[in-house]
């Protein structure tokens, strides 16, 4: 799936101070000219509240602009933002996509670990057919317990099935 279908790509990055006396004015000018390193720097300023008011959401378009130019650190930071919900709604799928891009730029242990972590997070949050079956089983078990059609020995096994069904429900609700 193309990345633009997974995440929202803004038309233009948010403004930074447009005052020649401001400490990040030259970085802002370079960022507006398409300098990926300057765009990454501005994103870090917004993320950390350096020279500007801390605004994690304002950092995302700057990270996006730098990452789209294959800036490795921006890709890693963007993956972390999507993976942890920093400045954007948590989106493990987008985190995996940016992790793949980062790993493609630099096949380092950091990039592989990042990709593996968010891939695992996607797997854990995905509602499967087996989760559906355990929920159905849980409902049947609860009905059988309530109507008294179970022998005492069957209750323990059914409690396990109910627990698995609750796990499936928790994933569905997320």
C-alpha positions as CSV (number, residue, x, y, z in Angstrom):
1,X,0.0,0.0,0.0
2,X,1.4,3.4,-0.9
3,X,2.5,5.4,2.1
4,X,0.3,8.4,1.3
5,X,-2.7,6.0,1.8
6,X,-1.5,5.1,5.3
7,X,-0.7,8.5,6.7
8,X,-1.8,12.1,6.1
9,X,0.8,14.1,4.3
10,X,0.3,17.9,4.8
11,X,0.6,20.2,1.8
12,X,3.2,22.4,3.5
13,X,5.1,22.3,6.8
14,X,4.0,24.6,9.7
15,X,5.8,27.9,10.0
16,X,8.7,28.6,12.2
17,X,9.7,32.1,13.3
18,X,10.3,34.3,10.3
19,X,12.4,36.9,12.1
20,X,16.1,37.3,11.1
21,X,16.9,37.8,14.8
22,X,15.4,34.5,15.8
23,X,18.0,31.7,16.6
24,X,16.6,29.3,14.1
25,X,15.8,31.8,11.3
26,X,18.6,30.5,9.0
27,X,17.6,26.9,9.6
28,X,14.0,27.9,8.7
29,X,15.1,29.5,5.5
30,X,17.2,26.5,4.5
31,X,14.3,24.2,5.4
32,X,11.9,26.2,3.2
33,X,14.4,25.7,0.4
34,X,14.2,21.9,0.8
35,X,17.3,21.3,2.9
36,X,16.5,17.9,4.7
37,X,19.0,18.5,7.5
38,X,17.5,21.9,8.3
39,X,14.0,20.3,8.2
40,X,15.1,17.6,10.6
41,X,16.6,20.3,12.8
42,X,13.4,22.3,12.9
43,X,11.4,19.1,13.7
44,X,13.8,18.4,16.7
45,X,13.3,22.0,17.8
46,X,9.5,21.5,17.9
47,X,9.8,18.1,19.5
48,X,12.0,19.3,22.3
49,X,10.8,22.9,22.6
50,X,14.2,24.4,21.7
51,X,14.0,28.0,20.4
52,X,10.3,27.5,19.8
53,X,7.3,26.5,21.9
54,X,7.2,22.7,22.2
55,X,4.7,21.4,19.6
56,X,5.0,17.7,18.7
57,X,2.3,18.0,16.1
58,X,4.2,20.8,14.3
59,X,7.3,18.6,14.2
60,X,5.6,15.9,12.1
61,X,5.4,17.8,8.7
62,X,9.1,18.8,9.1
63,X,10.1,15.2,9.8
64,X,7.9,14.1,6.9
65,X,9.6,16.6,4.5
66,X,13.1,15.5,5.6
67,X,12.2,11.8,5.6
68,X,10.8,12.0,2.0
69,X,14.3,13.0,1.0
70,X,15.7,9.8,2.6
71,X,17.0,11.6,5.7
72,X,17.8,8.5,7.9
73,X,17.4,10.2,11.3
74,X,14.1,11.8,10.2
75,X,12.8,8.3,9.1
76,X,13.7,6.8,12.4
77,X,12.1,9.7,14.4
78,X,9.0,9.6,12.2
79,X,8.7,5.8,12.8
80,X,9.0,6.4,16.6
81,X,6.4,9.2,16.5
82,X,3.9,7.0,14.7
83,X,4.8,4.0,16.8
84,X,4.4,5.9,20.1
85,X,1.7,8.4,19.2
86,X,4.0,11.5,19.5
87,X,2.4,14.4,17.7
88,X,0.2,12.1,15.7
89,X,-2.3,9.4,16.4
90,X,-0.5,6.1,17.2
91,X,-0.3,4.2,13.9
92,X,2.0,1.0,14.1
93,X,1.4,0.4,10.4
94,X,2.9,3.8,9.5
95,X,5.7,3.2,12.0
96,X,6.6,0.0,10.1
97,X,6.5,1.7,6.8
98,X,8.9,4.4,8.0
99,X,11.0,1.8,9.7
100,X,11.3,-0.1,6.3
101,X,12.4,3.2,4.7
102,X,15.0,3.8,7.4
103,X,16.3,0.2,7.1
104,X,16.6,0.7,3.4
105,X,18.6,3.8,3.8
106,X,20.9,2.4,6.5
107,X,20.8,-1.3,7.3
108,X,22.0,-0.8,10.9
109,X,21.1,-2.7,14.0
110,X,19.1,0.4,15.1
111,X,17.0,0.3,12.0
112,X,16.5,-3.4,12.1
113,X,15.5,-3.3,15.8
114,X,13.1,-0.4,15.1
115,X,11.5,-2.3,12.3
116,X,11.2,-5.5,14.3
117,X,9.7,-3.7,17.3
118,X,6.9,-2.0,15.3
119,X,6.3,-5.1,13.1
120,X,5.7,-7.0,16.3
121,X,3.4,-4.3,17.6
122,X,1.3,-4.5,14.4
123,X,1.1,-8.3,14.8
124,X,0.0,-7.9,18.4
125,X,-2.7,-5.4,17.6
126,X,-4.1,-7.2,14.6
127,X,-7.5,-8.8,15.2
128,X,-7.4,-12.3,13.7
129,X,-9.9,-15.0,12.8
130,X,-8.8,-17.0,15.8
131,X,-9.6,-14.0,18.0
132,X,-13.1,-14.0,16.5
133,X,-13.5,-17.7,17.2
134,X,-12.4,-17.3,20.9
135,X,-14.9,-14.6,21.3
136,X,-17.7,-16.8,19.9
137,X,-16.4,-19.6,22.2
138,X,-16.5,-17.3,25.2
139,X,-20.1,-16.3,24.5
140,X,-21.1,-20.0,24.2
141,X,-19.3,-20.8,27.4
142,X,-20.9,-18.0,29.3
143,X,-24.4,-19.1,28.1
144,X,-23.6,-22.7,29.1
145,X,-22.5,-21.6,32.6
146,X,-25.5,-19.4,33.1
147,X,-28.0,-22.1,32.0
148,X,-26.2,-24.7,34.3
149,X,-25.5,-27.1,31.4
150,X,-21.9,-27.6,32.5
151,X,-20.3,-30.1,34.7
152,X,-18.0,-28.6,37.4
153,X,-14.9,-30.1,35.7
154,X,-15.6,-28.3,32.4
155,X,-15.7,-24.9,34.0
156,X,-11.9,-24.6,34.4
157,X,-11.3,-25.3,30.7
158,X,-14.0,-22.9,29.7
159,X,-12.6,-20.2,31.9
160,X,-9.4,-20.4,29.8
161,X,-11.4,-20.1,26.7
162,X,-13.2,-17.1,28.2
163,X,-9.8,-15.5,29.0
164,X,-8.7,-15.9,25.4
165,X,-11.9,-14.4,24.2
166,X,-11.5,-11.4,26.4
167,X,-8.0,-11.0,24.9
168,X,-9.6,-11.0,21.4
169,X,-12.2,-8.4,22.6
170,X,-9.4,-6.2,23.9
171,X,-7.7,-6.3,20.5
172,X,-11.0,-5.5,18.7
173,X,-11.7,-2.5,21.0
174,X,-8.3,-1.0,20.4
